[in-house]
Amino acid sequence: MYSRLYKLAISLPPLFWVTLFLLVPYALMFAHSFWVTQDGVILHNWSFHQYKELLSQPLYATVFFRTMRVAASVTLLSLLLGYPLAYFLSFHAGPRKELLYQLVIVPLWVSYLVRGYAWKTILGTDGVLNGALQYLHITHEPVSALLYSPFAVILMLTHIYTPFVFLPIYASLEHIPRPLLEASSDLGASPRSTFLRVILPLSMPGLLAGATFAFVLTLGDFLAPLLVGGSSSTMIANVVQSLFGAAYDWPLGAAISVFILFITVGLLFFTEHLEKRWTFQ
Amino acid sequence: MSAAASTWSNPSLLEIRAVSKRFGEKEVLKTLSLNVAQGEFLTLLGESGSGKTTLLRLIAGFEQPTAGELWMSGQRLDTLPPHKRRVNTVFQQYALFPHLNVSENVAYGLRANNTPKSQIAERVQQALAMVRMSEYAVAKPTKLSGGQQQRIALARALVNRPQLLLLDEPLSALDANLRKEMQGELKSLQREVGITFLFVTHDQEEAMALSDRIALLKDGALEQIATPREIYAHPATAYTAQFIGQTNLLRATVRANIADCGEFKFPTNSPDGPALFSLRPEKIFAASGTPSYPDSTRFFADIRQQFYGGSTELLELLCSDGQVVRARINAAGPLSGRHEFFFFAQDAIPVKP
């Protein structure tokens, strides 16, 4: 048995850490969202002013729904890429499985920024893609719509988050006992039917976890719009960034942050509930 | 009994024609041929690595033969994918679907085969009633005990009315008492539904208790196929004699219809030359107070060990020429020292090495 003192001694540092760098900042953020600014000074007058502002300005709704659309697109695309990849690796890769798995993981070691700049180089008017298109005489002049568009943001984030979606799906596929697949075909189910009635339901926890990763991470992303998005693809985190930066409107930035926080936490609760419903052991 | 014994003379349901299976360099099945009769309970018996499970997987369609053919009811079987074969399997670890409840598990095959909805509920109920699991219809399989999961796995396979049911060591995960109980249920279930059972086990007692016929496999080849009584009474080889029940192997030299194996000499029909005989321990009797029967061979031996087994005792006897034989006699209390024993010549069965 450990003494009380010992337990206290080992739990104190993490408790201190969490309080200082998580709870206190959250409390400050909540407080700020109920304050106001006047002539560039933050006044501690408690009100719902910022939340009213948030709802009355259509700009915020536009940016918010764009962010949701981008997040949904990234989620869908990375599922469409990540699931078949995980399926192939888990069931059909044979002895090359380990190597392929490592190849999927390797991009995660490369800095996010480097990958962002890589897309800039690929999609730009002087970029690799435009060069190739012109060389092949598919286009006659550079396509400028490739870069600085929501398309570029979705492309870059899909590329970055597909491994995050792949990993939990792969783990859940690996956990499916193989005799279940034999049992299914033994009972007369075609390979397609086995996929729909055994593999898909049993990989649901991984699929939900992957989708949650992609969605939540995209929701809070501000670098992709900055690097490859341009003004037409500003997302909600960019707004927060500018409010806390150049605009110096911390209270409004805090209100948006609280709003996003609630959506994210709600989403996490929802998907966790779904994951539990689809877990069987 | 007579009905059961005659089933193996029924026409063949499944024909295994010169089937071989290789995994890389390893030859797991060696040109094996075997017929399974309509309605019989046939057991594939063998040690691990004998190829019995591989043979079962070939029939189910999870593996492809390297050479040879499988035919069922006059149709080529080995070219069909598993889901098109009228064969169902009871898996070793049951392989019940964890995301489906008991009746959904049982209904799985019926749904996969597009059975009309109106029939599914009724047939699932019948199948659950057959294995006495009706009250667990909505339970999740993970909440059930091993024996209950076993019954569900049986119901899930039998509800499809397969021509052939494959059972892959289905009782090996159960504890001893439950296993005995399930053996009885399996046997009566097979009689009831009349479906051909192909049962895989490494447990010779289980094979003896359940089967109409036993096919003993050794190193991927068929060692002997016969009824349990036949295979026990007349093992063809030394391996069979030792694998099925216990036995004493006597090395003898036959000359002029007399087998000479040192301590014992007994009459035989075997041709002259070296020969091997199987003598079951229960065919050796204690001689004290019994008259000398004709055709019996008497000998003296020291009791080296005694294993008490309730109604019988197993004795390890050291003969004066150094041979050790085992005798199973009726329980007679603690024994020691030198005693006289005898056996009848016809109980020493000549076997191939």
Chai-1 contact restraints between the chains, C-beta under 6 A:
chainA,res_idxA,chainB,res_idxB,connection_type,confidence,min_distance_angstrom,max_distance_angstrom,comment,restraint_id
A,P179,B,F91,contact,1.0,0.0,6.0,A-B,restraint_1
A,P179,B,A95,contact,1.0,0.0,6.0,A-B,restraint_2
A,L180,B,A95,contact,1.0,0.0,6.0,A-B,restraint_3
A,E182,B,F62,contact,1.0,0.0,6.0,A-B,restraint_4
A,A183,B,A95,contact,1.0,0.0,6.0,A-B,restraint_5
A,S185,B,P82,contact,1.0,0.0,6.0,A-B,restraint_6
A,S185,B,H83,contact,1.0,0.0,6.0,A-B,restraint_7
A,D186,B,A60,contact,1.0,0.0,6.0,A-B,restraint_8
A,D186,B,P82,contact,1.0,0.0,6.0,A-B,restraint_9
A,D186,B,T89,contact,1.0,0.0,6.0,A-B,restraint_10
A,L187,B,Y108,contact,1.0,0.0,6.0,A-B,restraint_11
A,L187,B,G109,contact,1.0,0.0,6.0,A-B,restraint_12
A,L187,B,A112,contact,1.0,0.0,6.0,A-B,restraint_13
A,G188,B,H83,contact,1.0,0.0,6.0,A-B,restraint_14
A,G188,B,G109,contact,1.0,0.0,6.0,A-B,restraint_15
A,G188,B,A112,contact,1.0,0.0,6.0,A-B,restraint_16
A,G188,B,N113,contact,1.0,0.0,6.0,A-B,restraint_17
A,A189,B,H83,contact,1.0,0.0,6.0,A-B,restraint_18
A,A189,B,A112,contact,1.0,0.0,6.0,A-B,restraint_19
A,S190,B,H83,contact,1.0,0.0,6.0,A-B,restraint_20
A,S193,B,A112,contact,1.0,0.0,6.0,A-B,restraint_21
A,P201,B,H99,contact,1.0,0.0,6.0,A-B,restraint_22
A,F280,B,P98,contact,1.0,0.0,6.0,A-B,restraint_23
A,F280,B,H99,contact,1.0,0.0,6.0,A-B,restraint_24
